Amino acid sequence: MAQLDILKMLITGTDLARYKDNDELLNYALSYAESEILKRSGSDSLGNEYLVNQTEGAVYWLSRIGAEGAQSVGENGVSITWQEVPDWLRSVVPRIGVVR
């Protein structure tokens, strides 16, 4: 199953379902997540071990639309706080360089 199809399945039935038919936006969200994973891992290509991280990262990015740059938001007694490094990215193993 393609990442786009998996992402659509994950957001169906949630508040993010309004984006389900916007393939351009969903593909951008997947590209964003892939870029963040590659930066953290230091790799040139996304390995199969990070495909779940990519879809989770895309969902994360979609959930932040409208709250760009904010660390937390609150409305009607409900508050949301985002971590500096979200869980989907924290589990990506960073490349460690050797000091010479």
TORPA-4810 file (N, C-alpha, C, O; in nm, 3 decimals):
<nodes>
NODE_1_0.085_-0.118_0.000_0.000_0.000_0.000_0.090_0.124_0.000_0.187_0.130_0.075_M
NODE_2_0.058_0.220_-0.082_0.137_0.343_-0.093_0.119_0.431_0.030_0.016_0.426_0.097_A
NODE_3_0.220_0.509_0.060_0.217_0.597_0.177_0.098_0.692_0.173_0.037_0.720_0.277_Q
NODE_4_0.064_0.742_0.055_-0.049_0.833_0.042_-0.178_0.762_0.083_-0.261_0.821_0.154_L
NODE_5_-0.197_0.639_0.040_-0.316_0.563_0.077_-0.322_0.536_0.227_-0.428_0.542_0.288_D
NODE_6_-0.208_0.505_0.285_-0.202_0.481_0.429_-0.237_0.609_0.506_-0.312_0.605_0.604_I
NODE_7_-0.183_0.721_0.460_-0.212_0.849_0.524_-0.362_0.880_0.517_-0.421_0.923_0.615_L
NODE_8_-0.422_0.858_0.401_-0.566_0.882_0.386_-0.645_0.793_0.482_-0.743_0.838_0.541_K
NODE_9_-0.604_0.669_0.496_-0.672_0.576_0.586_-0.659_0.625_0.731_-0.756_0.618_0.808_M
NODE_10_-0.541_0.675_0.769_-0.518_0.719_0.906_-0.602_0.841_0.944_-0.646_0.854_1.058_L
NODE_11_-0.624_0.931_0.848_-0.696_1.054_0.882_-0.847_1.042_0.864_-0.922_1.129_0.908_I
NODE_12_-0.893_0.935_0.800_-1.036_0.914_0.783_-1.102_0.898_0.921_-1.053_0.822_1.005_T
NODE_13_-1.210_0.968_0.941_-1.282_0.959_1.068_-1.224_1.047_1.177_-1.267_1.037_1.292_G
NODE_14_-1.127_1.132_1.143_-1.069_1.224_1.240_-1.098_1.367_1.195_-1.158_1.389_1.090_T
NODE_15_-1.055_1.464_1.275_-1.070_1.605_1.237_-0.989_1.638_1.111_-1.018_1.736_1.043_D
NODE_16_-0.891_1.557_1.081_-0.806_1.581_0.964_-0.867_1.527_0.835_-0.809_1.544_0.728_L
NODE_17_-0.981_1.461_0.844_-1.045_1.402_0.726_-1.078_1.507_0.620_-1.095_1.473_0.503_A
NODE_18_-1.087_1.632_0.659_-1.115_1.738_0.561_-1.005_1.750_0.456_-1.027_1.810_0.351_R
NODE_19_-0.888_1.695_0.483_-0.775_1.700_0.389_-0.767_1.574_0.303_-0.681_1.566_0.215_Y
NODE_20_-0.853_1.479_0.325_-0.843_1.346_0.263_-0.839_1.350_0.110_-0.772_1.267_0.049_K
NODE_21_-0.907_1.443_0.048_-0.912_1.450_-0.098_-0.812_1.547_-0.158_-0.811_1.569_-0.279_D
NODE_22_-0.728_1.605_-0.075_-0.628_1.701_-0.123_-0.492_1.631_-0.135_-0.406_1.644_-0.047_N
NODE_23_-0.473_1.557_-0.245_-0.350_1.480_-0.263_-0.225_1.567_-0.262_-0.121_1.525_-0.212_D
NODE_24_-0.236_1.687_-0.314_-0.120_1.777_-0.318_-0.074_1.810_-0.175_0.045_1.805_-0.145_E
NODE_25_-0.168_1.843_-0.089_-0.135_1.875_0.050_-0.083_1.752_0.124_0.014_1.760_0.199_L
NODE_26_-0.148_1.637_0.102_-0.104_1.514_0.169_0.035_1.472_0.124_0.116_1.428_0.205_L
NODE_27_0.064_1.486_-0.005_0.199_1.454_-0.054_0.302_1.550_0.003_0.415_1.510_0.032_N
NODE_28_0.264_1.678_0.019_0.356_1.773_0.082_0.383_1.731_0.226_0.498_1.736_0.270_Y
NODE_29_0.280_1.691_0.298_0.297_1.647_0.437_0.391_1.528_0.445_0.476_1.521_0.534_A
NODE_30_0.377_1.434_0.351_0.468_1.318_0.347_0.610_1.361_0.313_0.706_1.308_0.368_L
NODE_31_0.624_1.458_0.221_0.757_1.509_0.186_0.822_1.580_0.303_0.942_1.566_0.327_S
NODE_32_0.742_1.658_0.378_0.793_1.725_0.497_0.850_1.623_0.595_0.962_1.637_0.644_Y
NODE_33_0.770_1.520_0.623_0.813_1.418_0.719_0.939_1.347_0.670_1.031_1.323_0.748_A
NODE_34_0.943_1.313_0.542_1.061_1.247_0.486_1.184_1.336_0.502_1.291_1.288_0.540_E
NODE_35_1.170_1.464_0.472_1.281_1.558_0.485_1.334_1.565_0.628_1.455_1.566_0.650_S
NODE_36_1.244_1.570_0.725_1.285_1.576_0.865_1.356_1.447_0.908_1.453_1.451_0.984_E
NODE_37_1.307_1.334_0.860_1.369_1.205_0.892_1.509_1.199_0.832_1.603_1.155_0.899_I
NODE_38_1.523_1.241_0.707_1.653_1.237_0.641_1.753_1.331_0.708_1.870_1.296_0.722_L
NODE_39_1.708_1.448_0.750_1.797_1.541_0.820_1.847_1.479_0.950_1.965_1.490_0.983_K
NODE_40_1.757_1.416_1.023_1.794_1.357_1.153_1.883_1.235_1.135_1.979_1.216_1.210_R
NODE_41_1.851_1.151_1.036_1.926_1.027_1.019_2.057_1.047_0.943_2.147_0.964_0.951_S
NODE_42_2.067_1.157_0.868_2.187_1.182_0.788_2.194_1.094_0.664_2.299_1.084_0.602_G
NODE_43_2.084_1.032_0.628_2.079_0.943_0.513_2.036_1.019_0.388_1.984_1.130_0.396_S
NODE_44_2.060_0.956_0.273_2.020_1.016_0.145_1.886_0.966_0.097_1.825_1.025_0.008_D
NODE_45_1.839_0.855_0.155_1.710_0.800_0.113_1.637_0.742_0.234_1.698_0.701_0.333_S
NODE_46_1.506_0.741_0.222_1.422_0.693_0.331_1.415_0.541_0.328_1.369_0.483_0.230_L
NODE_47_1.461_0.478_0.434_1.458_0.333_0.443_1.320_0.284_0.485_1.242_0.359_0.543_G
NODE_48_1.292_0.158_0.457_1.164_0.098_0.494_1.137_0.106_0.644_1.022_0.111_0.687_N
NODE_49_1.243_0.108_0.724_1.226_0.112_0.870_1.164_0.244_0.917_1.120_0.254_1.032_E
NODE_50_1.161_0.345_0.830_1.108_0.475_0.870_0.978_0.512_0.798_0.934_0.627_0.807_Y
NODE_51_0.916_0.419_0.728_0.791_0.449_0.659_0.678_0.483_0.756_0.596_0.570_0.728_L
NODE_52_0.673_0.413_0.869_0.572_0.445_0.970_0.597_0.584_1.026_0.503_0.661_1.048_V
NODE_53_0.724_0.618_1.050_0.758_0.751_1.099_0.713_0.858_0.999_0.667_0.965_1.038_N
NODE_54_0.726_0.826_0.870_0.686_0.922_0.767_0.536_0.951_0.773_0.496_1.067_0.768_Q
NODE_55_0.455_0.848_0.784_0.310_0.873_0.790_0.272_0.941_0.921_0.186_1.029_0.921_T
NODE_56_0.335_0.902_1.031_0.308_0.969_1.158_0.349_1.116_1.152_0.281_1.203_1.207_E
NODE_57_0.461_1.143_1.086_0.507_1.281_1.070_0.413_1.362_0.983_0.392_1.481_1.009_G
NODE_58_0.358_1.300_0.881_0.262_1.369_0.794_0.135_1.405_0.873_0.082_1.515_0.859_A
NODE_59_0.087_1.312_0.955_-0.030_1.339_1.038_0.002_1.453_1.134_-0.080_1.542_1.156_V
NODE_60_0.121_1.450_1.192_0.166_1.556_1.283_0.164_1.691_1.212_0.112_1.789_1.266_Y
NODE_61_0.220_1.696_1.090_0.226_1.822_1.016_0.085_1.872_0.985_0.056_1.991_1.002_W
NODE_62_-0.003_1.782_0.942_-0.141_1.822_0.911_-0.211_1.877_1.035_-0.290_1.971_1.025_L
NODE_63_-0.182_1.818_1.151_-0.248_1.863_1.274_-0.200_2.001_1.318_-0.266_2.068_1.398_S
NODE_64_-0.086_2.043_1.266_-0.031_2.174_1.304_-0.076_2.287_1.212_-0.044_2.403_1.237_R
NODE_65_-0.150_2.255_1.106_-0.198_2.360_1.015_-0.283_2.458_1.094_-0.378_2.420_1.164_I
NODE_66_-0.248_2.584_1.082_-0.319_2.688_1.156_-0.252_2.724_1.287_-0.286_2.825_1.349_G
NODE_67_-0.158_2.642_1.331_-0.087_2.669_1.457_0.063_2.677_1.433_0.142_2.655_1.525_A
NODE_68_0.102_2.708_1.310_0.244_2.714_1.276_0.319_2.808_1.370_0.275_2.920_1.396_E
NODE_69_0.428_2.761_1.421_0.513_2.841_1.508_0.471_2.842_1.654_0.547_2.888_1.739_G
NODE_70_0.355_2.792_1.685_0.308_2.791_1.823_0.357_2.665_1.894_0.363_2.558_1.833_A
NODE_71_0.392_2.678_2.019_0.430_2.563_2.101_0.309_2.502_2.169_0.309_2.385_2.205_Q
NODE_72_0.204_2.585_2.185_0.081_2.534_2.246_-0.035_2.622_2.202_-0.017_2.739_2.166_S
NODE_73_-0.153_2.565_2.205_-0.275_2.639_2.174_-0.382_2.596_2.273_-0.376_2.486_2.329_V
NODE_74_-0.478_2.683_2.295_-0.589_2.650_2.383_-0.717_2.714_2.334_-0.717_2.828_2.287_G
NODE_75_-0.824_2.640_2.345_-0.953_2.692_2.303_-1.064_2.617_2.376_-1.060_2.494_2.385_E
NODE_76_-1.161_2.690_2.428_-1.275_2.631_2.497_-1.234_2.532_2.606_-1.296_2.428_2.623_N
NODE_77_-1.130_2.565_2.679_-1.087_2.481_2.789_-1.001_2.362_2.749_-0.960_2.284_2.835_G
NODE_78_-0.973_2.348_2.619_-0.889_2.239_2.570_-0.756_2.298_2.528_-0.751_2.394_2.451_V
NODE_79_-0.647_2.241_2.579_-0.515_2.291_2.541_-0.432_2.178_2.481_-0.443_2.061_2.520_S
NODE_80_-0.349_2.217_2.385_-0.258_2.123_2.318_-0.119_2.181_2.325_-0.098_2.299_2.295_I
NODE_81_-0.022_2.100_2.365_0.118_2.141_2.369_0.198_2.043_2.285_0.186_1.921_2.300_T
NODE_82_0.280_2.097_2.194_0.363_2.013_2.109_0.504_2.003_2.167_0.558_2.100_2.221_W
NODE_83_0.561_1.886_2.154_0.698_1.863_2.201_0.795_1.928_2.102_0.765_1.941_1.983_Q
NODE_84_0.912_1.966_2.154_1.012_2.025_2.066_1.055_1.924_1.960_1.065_1.957_1.842_E
NODE_85_1.082_1.800_2.002_1.109_1.691_1.908_0.997_1.589_1.928_0.993_1.520_2.030_V
NODE_86_0.907_1.580_1.831_0.793_1.489_1.848_0.835_1.343_1.849_0.941_1.307_1.798_P
NODE_87_0.750_1.259_1.907_0.781_1.116_1.920_0.811_1.049_1.787_0.901_0.965_1.779_D
NODE_88_0.738_1.086_1.681_0.761_1.021_1.551_0.902_1.047_1.499_0.956_0.966_1.424_W
NODE_89_0.961_1.159_1.538_1.096_1.193_1.494_1.201_1.148_1.595_1.314_1.118_1.558_L
NODE_90_1.163_1.144_1.721_1.257_1.105_1.827_1.306_0.962_1.807_1.419_0.929_1.844_R
NODE_91_1.222_0.877_1.748_1.262_0.737_1.729_1.352_0.714_1.607_1.396_0.602_1.582_S
NODE_92_1.380_0.820_1.532_1.475_0.809_1.419_1.615_0.818_1.478_1.647_0.912_1.552_V
NODE_93_1.697_0.722_1.445_1.833_0.718_1.500_1.919_0.821_1.429_1.939_0.813_1.308_V
NODE_94_1.971_0.920_1.504_2.053_1.024_1.443_2.191_0.968_1.405_2.245_0.880_1.471_P
NODE_95_2.245_1.022_1.297_2.380_0.984_1.256_2.477_1.051_1.350_2.466_1.170_1.380_R
NODE_96_2.571_0.973_1.396_2.672_1.024_1.488_2.803_1.032_1.415_2.851_0.934_1.359_I
NODE_97_2.861_1.152_1.416_2.990_1.170_1.350_3.105_1.136_1.443_3.088_1.127_1.564_G
NODE_98_3.221_1.116_1.384_3.341_1.085_1.460_3.429_1.210_1.466_3.460_1.271_1.363_V
NODE_99_3.469_1.246_1.587_3.556_1.360_1.605_3.698_1.317_1.572_3.745_1.214_1.620_V
NODE_100_3.764_1.394_1.490_3.904_1.361_1.452_4.000_1.462_1.505_4.121_1.451_1.483_R
</nodes>
